[in-house]
Amino acid sequence: MTVTVINALLKPLLESRLPAWVEPRWYATKQEALDLAAVAEIGWFDMYSKPDLVAAITSATGLKWLNSVFAGVESFPLDLLAQRGVILTNGAGINAVPIAEFVVMGLLGHCKGYREIVRAMDRREWLKDAPGKRELYASKALILGYGAIGQEVDSRLAAFGVEVTKVRRSSGPGTLGPDEWRGRLGEFDWIIVSVPATAETTGMIGAAEIAAMKGDAVIVNVARGSVIDQAALTAALAEGRIGGALLDVTTPEPLPAEDPLWGLSNTQVTMHLSGRAQDRMFVRAAERFLANLGRYERGEPLTPMVDYALGY
C-alpha cells in the first residue's frame, strides 16, 4: 500500500475512485497535515501559508511525489525537493480556460469602456454615446509566454479577428524568440503577459520596454506582479504614456488601499481573481491526479512535471 496524504476537501472527488494500492490519509487542519507528512510517499499539501507549506514538505522525508493545484511554484522549496529526488507536479493549465476568458473580458471591457457604462447604470444615467469605441477586430496582440494560458488566449483572440504574435523559446511563423520581441514592442495594441515567475522573468517588463510600446498600447498581466516593474508602469500610466493596464496580479498582494494604481482611470486591478472565476478547478485537479496515479503505478512520466532547473 502507498500512503497518500491529501486534503480532506478533496475526499468527495477522490475517495471512491482511488486505486486499491493507494492508502489515503486525509487531513483537515494544518497540524494534521504536519503529523501525517512523515508517512507520505505521495503528498498533496496545498496551503496558502508558505511557511506551513514548507514545514509540511520538510517533514515529508519519505516523499516521492508531491502534487499541487497551484500553477506557480515560487512558494515551494524547490532546492530541497530536487535534492531529495521528489517529483513535483503542479497545476499548470488547470486554470487556463477561465484566465483566458478573463483576458478577453478585460480587453472587451477596455475597448467598449464598460466600466463607465456600469457606473452610469449605478447613477441611473442614460448615456448618449458609447464611452469606448475601440474594436478588437484587426488589432495586434503579443503574447509573452505561450504555455496553456497563452494558447487558450490565442485561440479566443483569433476568433475576434486579432492578429496574434507569440513569444516562445524557438521562433517561427507568427512567433518571436526570447531575444526578438523587445525590438517589436511598438507594433502591438495588446501586450499579454502569461510567463511563469522565475528569476529569468523577474522585471522583464521595465521602463525601457514600456517606453517602446505604442502610446495607446494596453498591457495585460495574468502572470505574477514580479514580472513587471510596477513603479515604472504606474508612472507611465499616470502620465498617459501608454493606453492602459489590466492587472490581475500586482506586487504586493493584496494591493494596499493607498497604492496609486487603484485610482488610475486607465487601469483595472482584478485582484488575482481570473483563475478563481470558475467552479471546476478542483474537479480538473482531481481528474489530473487520478490519471497521474495510473502513470505512477506503471512507472510512466507524470504530467505536468516541474523542471527544477527552469523553475517551472
N, C-alpha and C positions, 0 to 999 in steps of 0.2 A: 504494500500500500504506500502511496505517495502523499505525504501530509501537505495539504494545500491550505494556506491561511488567507481568508477572504473576508471582506467587509460584509456584515450581515444584511446590509441594504440590498445586496445582490442575490440573496438567498432565493427569493421568489423566481428570479430569472434563471438560476443555475441549478438549484439543488436536485430537481427531478431529472436533469439532463447530464449530470456528471457521470463519466465512465466509472466502472466498478473499481478500477485501480486507484482512483482518487479518494483520499480520506480528507474530507473538508473539515476545517476548524474555522468557525465563524466568530468574528469579533464585532462588538457593538460600541466599544469605547477605546480610547487611546491606550489605556492601561491593559486592556485585554489584548490588543494588538502587540504591545511590548512583551507581554507574558507569553504569547504564542509564537513570537517571531523565531525564537531559538530552535523550534522543532520543524520549521518550514523548509521544505525542498522547493516548493513553488509558493510565491507570495504575491498578494495584490494589496499593497499598503498605501492607497491613495489618502493623503492627509493634506489639509490646506496649510498647516503649520510646517515650515521647512525643518525646524529643529525636531519636531515629532517624527517626521518622515525619516530624517537621517538617523534618529535614535532607533527606530524600528528596523531599518535596514542594517545598521551596525550590529544590532542584536541577532540578526538572522545569519549566523555563522555557517549554517548548512545550506544556505540558499543556492539553488542552481538556476532558477528562472524567476525574474521579477517582472510582473505585468503592471501596466498603468493605463488609465484612461486619459492622462494628461499628455498633450502633444509636446509641450515644452519640457525639456529635461534639465533646465538650469537649477532646479531645486534638489536634484539627485546627486549623491556623492559618487560621481562617475569614476573618479580615480580608484575609489575603494571597490566598486563593482568590477571594474576592469582587472584590478589586482587579484580579486577572488575568482575571476573567470565566470561571473554571473552573466547570463543572457538577460538583456533588458528589452522588452517590447513596450512600445508606448502607444499613445492614442493618435498618432499622425493619421490624418484623413477622416477620423471619426466625425469631426465637426465641419468637414469641408463643405457640405451642401448648405447648411444654414449660414455659414460665414459668407459663402459666395452670394447667397440671396441677400444678405445684409449689405454687401458691397454694391450690388445692383440697386437696392433700395436707396442707399446713400447717394449714388450717382444720379438717379432719377430725381430724388428729393432736391438735390443741389440744382439740377438743370431747371426744374419747374418751380423753384422757390417754395417748396411745400411747407417749410417751417413757417413762412409768412402767411400762407393760406390757413394753417391751423390756428395761428394767433388771431387772424381776422375772424375766424369762426368763433373762437373763445370770446371775442368782443362783440359777436353778432353783427359784424360789419360785412356788407355785400361789396366785394371788390369789383371795380370796374374794368380791371385789366389783370392779366396774368403777371405775377411778380417774377417769374422766371421764364425765359424764352429760349434757353439753350436746348439742343437736341443731342441725344446720344448718337443718333444716326450720322454716319460719316465722320465721327470723331476718331481720335487715335489714342490708344491706351498702351502703356508699357507695364508689363507685369514682372516685377522683380521677385523671383522665386517661383519656379514652375513645378512645385510639388502638387499634392492632392488639391489644395485650396486654389492655387494658381490655375490648375487645369479646369476646375469647376467654374471659376470666374471667366476664363477664356471662352468656354462653350456658351455661357449665358450672354456675354457681351457680343459674341459673333451673331447671335440671334437678333440683336438690336442694330446690326449693321456697323458695329465698331471695328475698326482696323486694329488688331491686337498684335503687338510685338512682345515676345517673352525673352527673359534672360535665363540662360542655362549655362552649365559648365562647358558645353560644346555648342558652337554657333551653327546655324543652318538657315534654310528659308524661313523668314518670319521670326528668326531667333538671333539674339545677340549673345556673345560670350561675356564672361565676367570682366573683361578689360575693354569692352566696346560700348557699353550702354551710357557711360558718362558723357561721351562725346556726342550723343544723340538726344540728350535730355530735352533740348529745345524744340523737338519735333512733336511732343506729346501733350495731349489735353489732360490726360489722367495718368498719374504715377501711382501704381498699386503695389504696395509692399507686403509680401507674404513669405519672406525668408525666415528660416529658423534663427533663433537667438544664439549666436556663438561669438567667440572672440573676434572672428573674422568679420562678422556683420555689425558689430557694435559701432555706432556712429557712421554707418556707411552713407547716410544722407546727412551731409553737413552744410555749412554756409556756402561752400563752393558749388555743391550740387544744386542747392536751392536757387542760387544766383543764375544757374544755367537753364532753369526752367522757363517756359513761356510765362508771360505776365498774367495770363488767365488760367494757368495750369492748376489742377487740384491734386493734392497728394492724399492718398488713402492708405492708412496703416492698420492692417489686421495681423501684424507680426508681433512685435514687442516694442515698447516705448524706447528701449535702449538702441534700437536701430537708427533712430533719428536724433540729431542734435536738437533737443526741444527748445532750448533758448534761441538758437538761430531761426528755427521755424516760427516761433512766437513772434520774433521781431519782424520777419518777412511778412507774416500775416497781418500784423498790426499796421505795418507801413503800406500794405496793399501791393507788395512786390510779386505776389502770386495770387491766384484766384481764390484759393480756399484750402481747407483741410478737413478730412473726415477721419477722425481718430477714434478707433475702437480701443486703442491701448495708449497709455501715457507713462511718464515717469514723474513721480511715483504713482502707484495705485493703492487706494483711491487718490484721485487728483485733489489736492487741497482746495477748499472753497475759495480761497483768496487768489488762486492761480489765474493769471490774466487770460488763459485760453478760454475759460468759461464765458467771458464777456465779449468775445470777438464775433461779430456778425457773420463772418465768412468761415467760421469754424463750427463743426459739430463734434461733440465728445459723446460717444455712445457707451462708455463705462464698461468696456470689456464684456459686452452682452452678446456679441454676434454668435459665439459658439453655444450659448445657453438658449438661443431662440429656437428651441426645438423640444420635442418630448420623446426623442428616440436615442439620445446619447448612450444611455446605459444598456438599452436593448442592442444597439450596434456593438457596443463594447463587449457585451456578454456573448454575442454570436461570434465575434472575432476570437475571444478567449477560448470558447469551446472548439473552434476549428484548430486553434493552436495546440490545444491539449492532444488532439489526434496526431498532429505533426510531432509533438514532443514524444509521444509514445512510440512513434515509428522512427524516431531519430532524424527527422527531416528539419530543415531550417524553419524557424518561426518567422512570422511577419507581423508588423514591420519591426525589424531589429535595429536598435540604436547602434551606430558606429561610434565607438568611444573616441577614435582618433579625430573624427569630424565634429563630434559633439552634438549629433542629432541622428 
